[in-house]
Structure formats: structure tokens, C-alpha cells
Amino acid sequence: MIDPMEDGSRQITVERTSSVPIGEQIYTAIRQAILSGVLPPGQRLPSGRDLAIQLGVARGTVRLAYDRLAAENLVFGAGPAGTRISKQLPPQPPSLENPLDGPLVGFTRPYSSAPLPFQMGVPANDAFPAKTWTRLKANAVRVDASGFTTYADPRGEPHLRSQIASHLAVSRQIQCHPDQVIITSGYRHALMLALTALQVHGRRAWIEEPGYPLGKRALEILGMKTHPVPVDDEGLCVEDGMMRAPDAAVALVSPGQQAPLGMPLSAARRRALLGWADAQRAWIIEDDYLGELQIDGRAAPALASGSGSERVIHIGAFSKTMSPALGLGYLVAPPALGKQIVEVAAVLAPSPNRTTQLALGEFLESGHFLRHLRQMKALYRERRTNTLAYLSNALRPVATSGLGLIAYLPQVTNDIAIVGEARKRGLAPSALSSWYVRPERVMPGLMLSITNIRDDNLKAACDSILSIVENTDALEHRERALSGL
């Protein structure tokens, strides 16, 4: 552009009320104009001074935008000839006819944003101890920045591992050495470490039915043949598993609070499961997804505590108790398997984000974590009571489960369709039917987390869900009537 007022530069505008920084707006506008061909190769850009005057911004703001474009080889400095569009633009990523996010359909959405009402797997967004965490994280950044520039311990920071071991001894009655604790990025990272170390490709695995769909898929990706074992009021039906797949190498269970139904594994079933694992030399992977975050009463001891725990791999995370944004969890390796898991971590998947680990270690040591848990239990108890009272008059039956409710629906109901409609309205319930494997056992229902149902959104969220269910029932009734004609 020889003249800064030519058509090309007129496309560069600044929206001062936007949350996007002005420099980012300038950079994005010029970049899009270049890639779309509005600004052709060889064209001259206005001088930084001229464009700054035209837009009413600081000259340095424009210069930073130009520098970013130059770093991408979209423009170049031509001395007295000014800044020009590169004649040979770098190749751009090809557009995809079919997006590659298909495998993510079963994951909790939305990503990287505030959670929606009824969204499972996320804690209360408004109750995160942001002030304390910000202070600890800032201190951890300074400590980390002044530390040695060597590779971090692939098992995780020693201080955090020690704090987790101490915490588990009190809260989950697990007696373990800090060296048995491996810091992970969360449940999936820990599960990958355990299954890779076990080398169970081609073997059979018990999974709960209903049970966590992503756990099932992880076993299948790593080459295991999954066998669904039903769950009743006492938890996993161990006898059924022993009858149908006695030679299984792994049992993936959530004994503390069964996911998704919420009941703990009974004492008799615990003994039976541990006995089976010992007799068959099998391994139990304990998904302790809520840890001690039990709304009613005290959580039962972990399966990895006490007699028989030698065959138990314990997995926990801070995603439900703190925030999934932390990206931290842990695995407690039984002594017989410790070296194998540590080797997998060291070679393939070391622990993440040293700075966050340092902050979390201080958070635990200072007692902030236990105080946070006490506050969350009281908050969730209140939110569950309020939500249950609102919904139970119109939806029956509604059962409590962990940090949520399950609204059971008639057998012919399409709960997946209800969830799809709810997403369009800014809600994020989950379909209970998607947690089953065998069609004959499917129970339709809505899984409704109460963690982010506050006083200011309770009525609107519940009314919207009730409206969707009512309209779906009416539509399905009409379709059945028409099909019978």
C-alpha cells in the first residue's frame, strides 16, 4: 500500500470496546488481508507511524504487529522501500474436509471455558480458592525460575509426592512411601502408565456396567478385551465376573463411590474382589475419582488400604476436588509393580508442569486443601438439596449419586436426544445410557451434576431441563401412537 489510506489499509480497524488487545486486532486484520489476497504479494504496507496516526494508536503497537507478521514470513523490511508483503508466502495448513475431533465426542464439553449447568466431572467454578492459589502459584513460578535447569523427576516433585502420601494416610487409610506416588496429568495419564507397565495386551479386563466409557475405551486402545460386570446396590457383582471371565488380568473399578451410580463397594464384595485378584494374580485398578469428597458421612477406606492391597493400583486426581485446569493427579504403585511403572513414566510419560506441582505441594502442606474440601462438602450438600427439591416434583425417580443426581427416565426414552437438545440451550447433562455396554441392560436417564447449580441459575436450568424432557415425552408418545396405526 503506497498510500496508507488505500483500500487495503481501510480494512484495518480497531474496536476499542473489545476484550481483544488492540495490537492483536491489528495483527489479525493484516494477516487475514494477506492470506485472503486483499493485500497482494509485493504490496507496500503503511509505515508504522502513518498507520498509528490513522488508527489513533501508539506507534509501538503497530511495530509489534509488524514484527509478528515478519516472524511468520508474511512481510519483510525492504529498507527505504518500507515494509512489504512477502512475494513467496509460507504454505498454510490444509483445510480438513472432515474435522479430526470425532474421537472427542464422548468427552466432557465444553473445553477451556467456564462449565455449563449440570456438566459432569467439574467442580464448582465459583468456589475455587483463586486468591490463595494465585499467591502460591506466583511463589512457585519464582522458585521454579530460580532453580536448576535440569530435567525434573519423572515421578513428580518429591515435596508433592510426600504431601500426597501423608494426605492419603489420613484421608484414605493408604500406607505408602512417597516413592510409590507418581504424579500424573490426571486419571487418563495414570491409567496409561498402569496398563503399559502391566503389558496386558490381548488379555481380558473387567469393567463396571454401567461404568466410565473412557476407561473402557482406554483398555481397548491398549489391546484388552473388556468384559462388562453388572453393578447392584453393593457395587460390582464379583461373582458374575468370576463366572464369566475368571482369567481376567485387570479389573477397573470405582469402589469408593461407583461411577456413575454412586454406591460404595460393600465389605463382602471388597473381600471377594481382593481374594479373586490374589488367587488369579490379577490387578485391580482403583479409580478413586472423588477421593474423600463424600457429601454424606465419611468416605469408606480406599481399596488400596489394609490387607490384600498388594494387587491394587490406586489412581486419584485433583480435577474434582480442585479443578481439571490444574492437570494434576497421582498413581500409588504397589511395591511389586513400582519399578515397572516408574520406568514407563521416565521413558514415555513423565509427570507434568513442575510449577503447578510446587504450588499444589504448598497448598496441601499449609492445610488449605483440607479446608477447601470441608467447604466444598457443605456447598455441594446445599446445592444438591436445592436441586433435588426442584426436580423431584416433576421427575421421578431422582437418585443422588456422588456430586450429582440421576433422573431415571422411562425405558423407551431417548436420553441421548434429550442431552443433544440441552446442549443447544446451554446445559450439559450426560446420558446414562451411554455408560452401558450391553443393550439389554441399558437404563435411560439424565446425569445431572449439581456442582455449578447456584441460586442465580437454579430455576432457569431446572425449568429448561423439565421442558426438554416433557417435550421429548410428548413427541415420543406421538411417534409410538402413529407407528401403531
C-alpha positions in Angstrom: 0.0 0.0 0.0 1.7 3.1 -1.2 -0.8 5.3 0.4 -1.9 4.4 3.9 -5.5 5.4 3.0 -5.8 2.9 0.2 -8.5 0.3 0.3 -6.2 -2.4 1.9 -5.4 -0.4 5.0 -9.0 0.8 5.4 -9.9 -2.8 6.3 -7.7 -2.4 9.4 -10.0 -1.2 12.1 -9.8 -1.0 15.9 -12.7 -1.9 18.2 -11.8 -0.2 21.5 -14.6 -1.8 23.4 -13.5 -5.3 22.5 -11.7 -7.5 25.1 -9.2 -8.4 22.4 -6.0 -6.2 22.7 -5.6 -3.5 20.1 -2.3 -4.9 18.9 -3.9 -8.4 18.4 -6.7 -6.8 16.4 -4.2 -5.0 14.1 -2.1 -8.1 13.6 -5.1 -10.3 12.9 -6.6 -7.9 10.4 -3.4 -7.5 8.4 -2.7 -11.2 8.5 -6.2 -12.1 7.2 -5.9 -9.5 4.4 -2.6 -11.0 3.3 -3.8 -14.6 3.4 -7.0 -13.8 1.6 -5.2 -11.9 -1.2 -6.7 -8.4 -0.4 -3.1 -7.3 0.2 -1.2 -8.9 -2.7 2.5 -10.1 -2.7 4.9 -7.2 -3.0 2.4 -4.6 -1.8 3.8 -2.0 0.5 2.3 -1.6 4.0 1.9 1.9 5.5 4.7 3.0 7.7 4.3 2.3 11.3 3.9 6.0 12.0 1.3 6.5 9.3 -0.8 3.5 10.3 -0.6 4.5 14.0 -1.9 8.0 13.2 -4.6 6.6 11.0 -5.8 4.2 13.7 -5.2 6.5 16.7 -2.8 4.1 18.5 0.7 4.1 19.7 3.4 3.6 17.1 5.0 0.8 19.2 1.7 -1.1 19.0 1.8 -1.2 15.2 5.5 -2.1 15.2 4.8 -5.1 17.4 2.1 -6.3 15.0 4.6 -5.9 12.1 7.2 -7.8 14.0 4.8 -10.7 14.5 4.0 -10.7 10.8 7.7 -10.7 9.9 8.3 -13.6 12.2 5.8 -15.6 10.2 7.5 -14.6 6.9 4.3 -12.8 5.8 6.1 -9.4 5.5 9.7 -8.2 5.2 11.6 -5.0 5.7 12.8 -3.5 2.4 14.8 -0.6 3.8 13.9 2.7 2.2 11.2 0.8 0.3 9.3 0.2 3.5 7.6 -2.9 4.8 6.2 -5.1 2.0 4.1 -8.3 1.7 6.3 -11.3 1.0 6.3 -12.5 -2.6 6.5 -16.1 -1.5 4.1 -16.7 1.3 4.7 -19.6 3.6 2.4 -22.6 3.0 -0.7 -22.7 5.1 -2.1 -25.7 6.9 -4.5 -27.5 4.6 -8.2 -27.3 5.4 -9.8 -30.5 6.5 -13.0 -31.8 4.9 -13.6 -33.9 8.0 -12.6 -32.4 11.4 -10.4 -34.7 13.5 -12.3 -34.3 16.7 -14.6 -37.3 16.2 -12.9 -39.3 19.0 -13.6 -36.4 21.4 -17.4 -36.8 21.2 -17.6 -38.8 24.4 -15.5 -36.3 26.4 -16.9 -33.7 28.8 -17.5 -30.4 26.9 -17.1 -27.5 26.6 -13.3 -27.2 26.6 -11.2 -24.4 28.1 -14.2 -22.4 29.3 -16.5 -22.0 32.2 -18.5 -25.2 32.9 -22.2 -25.3 31.9 -25.0 -26.1 34.3 -25.3 -29.9 35.0 -21.9 -30.6 33.5 -20.4 -33.7 35.0 -16.8 -34.0 36.1 -16.2 -30.4 37.1 -16.2 -28.8 40.5 -17.9 -25.5 41.5 -16.4 -22.8 39.2 -17.3 -20.0 41.6 -15.8 -21.7 44.7 -12.2 -22.2 43.5 -9.8 -20.7 46.1 -8.4 -18.3 43.5 -6.8 -15.8 45.8 -4.8 -18.3 47.7 -3.9 -20.3 44.6 -2.7 -17.2 42.8 -0.4 -16.4 45.6 1.0 -19.9 45.8 1.3 -20.2 42.1 3.2 -16.9 41.8 5.6 -18.0 44.5 6.1 -21.4 42.7 6.9 -19.6 39.5 9.7 -17.6 41.2 11.1 -20.8 42.9 11.0 -22.7 39.6 12.6 -19.9 37.7 15.5 -19.7 40.1 16.0 -23.4 40.2 18.4 -25.6 38.3 17.8 -26.1 34.6 17.9 -29.9 34.7 15.2 -32.4 33.9 12.6 -32.7 36.6 12.0 -36.0 38.4 9.7 -38.0 36.1 7.8 -39.3 39.1 6.9 -35.8 40.2 8.3 -33.3 42.7 9.4 -35.0 45.9 7.7 -32.5 48.1 4.3 -33.0 46.4 4.7 -36.8 46.5 5.4 -36.6 50.2 2.4 -34.4 50.9 0.1 -36.7 48.9 1.4 -39.8 50.8 0.7 -38.1 54.1 -2.7 -37.0 53.0 -3.7 -40.4 51.8 -2.6 -42.0 55.1 -5.2 -39.8 56.9 -8.0 -39.5 54.4 -7.9 -42.8 52.6 -6.1 -45.0 55.1 -3.4 -45.9 52.5 0.0 -46.5 54.0 2.5 -45.8 51.2 6.0 -44.4 50.8 6.4 -41.2 48.7 8.4 -43.2 46.2 5.2 -45.2 45.4 3.4 -42.0 44.4 3.8 -41.0 40.8 2.4 -37.6 39.8 0.3 -37.6 36.6 -1.7 -35.2 34.5 -4.9 -36.9 35.6 -6.8 -40.1 35.5 -6.1 -40.9 31.9 -2.3 -40.4 32.2 -2.3 -42.7 35.3 -4.3 -45.4 33.6 -2.0 -45.3 30.6 1.1 -45.7 32.9 -0.5 -48.7 34.7 -1.7 -50.5 31.6 1.6 -50.0 29.8 3.5 -51.3 32.8 1.3 -54.3 33.1 1.8 -55.4 29.5 -1.7 -56.9 29.3 -2.2 -56.6 25.5 -4.7 -59.3 24.4 -5.8 -60.1 28.0 -9.3 -59.7 29.4 -10.4 -57.0 31.7 -13.5 -56.5 34.0 -15.3 -53.2 33.7 -18.3 -52.0 35.6 -21.7 -51.8 33.9 -22.7 -49.1 34.0 -19.1 -47.7 34.0 -16.9 -44.9 32.8 -16.9 -45.0 29.0 -13.4 -43.5 28.6 -11.9 -46.1 30.9 -13.4 -48.9 28.8 -12.1 -47.2 25.6 -8.6 -46.9 27.2 -8.5 -50.6 27.8 -9.5 -51.3 24.3 -6.9 -48.9 22.8 -4.2 -50.7 24.7 -5.4 -54.1 23.3 -7.5 -55.5 26.1 -10.8 -57.4 25.7 -13.3 -55.8 28.0 -16.0 -57.8 29.9 -18.8 -55.8 31.5 -19.7 -56.9 35.0 -23.0 -55.6 36.4 -23.4 -53.4 39.4 -26.1 -53.6 42.0 -26.7 -52.0 45.4 -23.5 -53.5 46.8 -21.4 -52.4 43.9 -19.5 -54.7 41.5 -21.0 -58.2 41.2 -17.8 -60.0 41.7 -19.4 -63.5 41.4 -20.6 -62.6 37.9 -17.1 -61.5 36.8 -15.6 -64.7 38.2 -18.2 -66.8 36.4 -17.9 -65.1 33.0 -14.2 -64.1 32.9 -12.3 -65.7 35.8 -9.0 -65.4 33.9 -9.2 -61.6 33.5 -5.9 -59.8 34.1 -7.4 -56.5 35.2 -10.5 -55.2 37.0 -11.2 -51.5 36.5 -13.4 -50.4 39.4 -14.6 -47.3 41.3 -15.2 -48.8 44.8 -15.4 -45.6 46.9 -18.3 -44.1 45.0 -19.3 -46.1 42.0 -19.3 -44.1 38.8 -22.0 -43.3 37.8 -24.4 -44.8 40.3 -22.6 -43.6 43.5 -22.9 -46.6 45.9 -19.7 -47.8 47.7 -18.5 -51.4 47.2 -19.7 -53.4 50.2 -17.3 -55.0 52.6 -18.2 -58.5 51.4 -17.6 -57.6 47.8 -14.3 -55.9 48.7 -13.1 -59.1 50.2 -14.3 -61.1 47.2 -12.6 -58.8 44.7 -9.3 -58.7 46.6 -9.4 -62.5 47.0 -10.0 -63.0 43.3 -7.1 -60.8 42.4 -4.8 -62.6 44.8 -5.8 -66.0 43.6 -5.6 -65.2 39.9 -2.5 -62.9 40.2 -4.7 -60.2 38.6 -4.5 -56.5 39.2 -7.2 -54.1 40.4 -7.1 -50.6 39.1 -9.0 -48.4 41.7 -10.4 -45.3 40.2 -10.8 -43.1 43.3 -12.3 -40.3 41.3 -13.9 -38.4 44.2 -11.5 -39.4 46.9 -12.7 -38.3 50.3 -15.2 -35.9 48.7 -18.2 -37.7 50.2 -21.2 -35.4 50.7 -22.9 -37.7 53.2 -20.8 -39.0 56.0 -17.2 -40.2 55.8 -15.8 -41.9 52.8 -15.0 -45.6 53.0 -11.3 -46.5 53.2 -9.7 -47.0 49.8 -9.4 -50.5 48.4 -5.6 -49.9 48.4 -5.6 -49.7 52.2 -5.2 -52.7 54.5 -4.9 -56.4 53.8 -5.0 -57.5 50.2 -3.9 -54.2 48.8 -0.8 -55.7 47.2 -2.7 -56.2 44.0 -4.3 -52.7 43.8 -3.1 -49.8 41.7 -4.7 -46.7 43.2 -5.5 -43.7 40.9 -6.6 -40.3 42.2 -6.9 -36.8 40.7 -7.4 -33.2 41.7 -9.8 -32.5 38.9 -13.0 -33.0 41.0 -11.7 -31.7 44.3 -9.8 -28.6 42.9 -10.0 -28.1 39.2 -9.4 -30.1 36.0 -7.4 -27.0 34.8 -4.6 -27.9 37.2 -3.9 -31.0 35.1 -2.6 -33.0 38.1 -3.4 -36.4 39.6 -1.4 -39.3 41.0 -1.0 -43.0 41.0 0.0 -45.1 44.0 2.0 -48.1 42.7 2.0 -51.3 44.7 5.6 -52.3 45.6 5.6 -55.3 43.2 4.8 -53.0 40.3 6.6 -49.8 41.3 9.7 -50.2 39.2 7.8 -51.0 36.0 5.5 -48.0 36.4 8.4 -45.7 37.2 10.3 -46.9 34.1 7.3 -46.2 31.9 6.9 -42.7 33.4 10.7 -42.0 33.0 10.8 -43.2 29.4 7.5 -42.4 27.9 5.3 -40.1 30.0 6.9 -38.1 32.8 5.0 -36.0 35.3 3.8 -32.6 34.0 4.1 -29.0 34.9 6.7 -28.6 37.7 5.5 -25.1 38.7 1.9 -26.3 39.4 3.3 -29.3 41.4 5.3 -26.9 43.6 2.2 -24.8 44.3 0.0 -27.8 45.0 2.5 -29.2 47.4 2.4 -26.0 49.4 -1.4 -25.9 49.2 -1.5 -29.3 50.8 1.2 -28.7 53.4 -0.4 -25.4 54.6 -3.8 -27.1 55.3 -5.6 -25.2 52.5 -6.7 -28.4 50.8 -8.5 -29.9 53.8 -10.2 -26.6 54.5 -11.2 -26.4 50.8 -12.7 -29.9 51.0 -14.8 -29.1 54.1 -16.2 -26.0 52.4 -17.0 -27.9 49.2 -18.8 -30.7 51.1 -21.1 -28.1 52.7 -21.6 -26.2 49.5 -22.4 -29.3 47.5 -24.8 -30.6 50.1 -26.8 -27.4 49.9 -26.8 -27.3 46.1 -27.8 -30.9 45.9 -30.7 -30.4 48.4 -32.0 -27.4 46.4 -31.7 -29.0 43.0 -33.3 -32.3 44.2 -36.2 -30.4 45.8 -36.8 -28.5 42.5 -36.6 -31.5 40.2 -38.1 -34.3 42.2 -41.7 -33.0 42.0 -41.6 -33.3 38.2 -39.1 -36.1 37.5 -39.4 -39.4 39.3 -37.4 -41.2 40.4 -34.4 -38.9 41.0 -31.5 -40.5 42.9 -28.4 -38.9 44.5 -25.1 -40.0 43.2 -21.7 -38.6 44.1 -21.7 -34.9 43.2 -24.9 -35.2 41.2 -28.3 -36.6 40.6 -29.6 -39.2 38.3 -33.1 -38.7 36.8 -34.2 -42.0 35.6 -36.5 -42.0 32.5 -38.9 -44.5 31.0 -37.3 -47.4 29.2 -38.3 -46.1 25.7 -36.9 -42.6 26.3 -34.0 -41.4 24.1 -31.8 -39.7 26.7 -29.1 -39.0 24.1 -31.6 -36.9 22.1 -32.5 -35.0 25.3 -28.8 -34.3 26.0 -28.4 -33.0 22.5 -31.3 -30.6 22.9 -30.0 -29.5 26.3 -26.6 -28.6 24.8 -28.4 -26.3 22.3 -29.8 -24.5 25.3 -26.5 -24.0 27.1 -26.9 -27.0 29.5 -24.6 -30.0 29.8 -26.2 -33.1 31.3 -25.0 -36.6 30.4 -26.9 -39.6 29.1 -26.9 -42.5 31.5 -27.5 -45.0 28.6 -24.0 -44.2 27.2 -22.4 -45.7 30.2 -23.8 -49.2 29.4 -22.3 -51.8 27.1 -25.0 -54.5 26.8 -28.2 -53.2 25.2 -30.4 -55.4 27.4 -29.1 -53.7 30.5 -29.4 -50.1 29.4 -31.2 -47.7 31.8 -32.0 -44.4 30.2 -31.6 -41.3 32.4 -30.0 -37.9 32.8 -26.9 -37.5 34.9 -27.1 -34.0 36.4 -24.1 -32.6 38.3 -25.1 -30.1 41.0 -21.7 -28.5 41.4 -22.4 -25.5 39.3 -26.2 -25.1 40.1 -26.3 -21.9 42.1 -29.1 -19.8 43.4 -28.9 -17.5 40.4 -29.3 -20.2 37.8 -31.2 -23.0 39.6 -34.7 -22.1 38.4 -33.7 -21.4 34.7 -31.6 -24.6 34.4 -34.1 -26.9 36.0 -37.1 -25.4 34.1 -35.2 -25.8 30.9 -34.4 -29.5 31.6 -38.0 -30.2 32.6 -39.3 -28.5 29.4 -37.0 -30.6 27.2 -38.0 -33.9 28.9 -41.7 -33.0 28.7 -41.5 -32.1 25.0 -39.5 -35.3 24.3 -42.0 -37.5 26.1 -44.9 -35.9 24.2 -43.0 -36.4 20.8 -42.1 -40.0 21.6 -45.7 -40.7 22.7 -47.0 -39.3 19.4 -44.5 -41.3 17.4 -45.5 -44.5 19.1 -49.1 -43.8 18.5 -48.5 -43.1 14.8 -46.4 -46.3 14.5 -49.3 -48.3 15.9 -51.7 -47.1 13.2 
